């Protein structure tokens, strides 16, 4: 499973976003290009994305291998 996180304001990549498999300790952070890779996770897992200044968001994998997630800034 891999993916990329971008900002809703301008579509810029977001480095340092926390990416966690919901209900587990399995996770990572995005690199300087906003990309992440997670290995050995269930195709039915839910990922949780959190980053200071942005709303926490969840996404179901649903057998996808490559996600593009847009995080929305906190108001």
Secondary structure, DSSP 8 states (H G I E B T S, - for coil): -EEEEEETTT--B-TT-EEEETTSS-EEE--TTSEEE--S--TT-EEEEE-TTB--EEEE-TT-SEEEEEE-B--
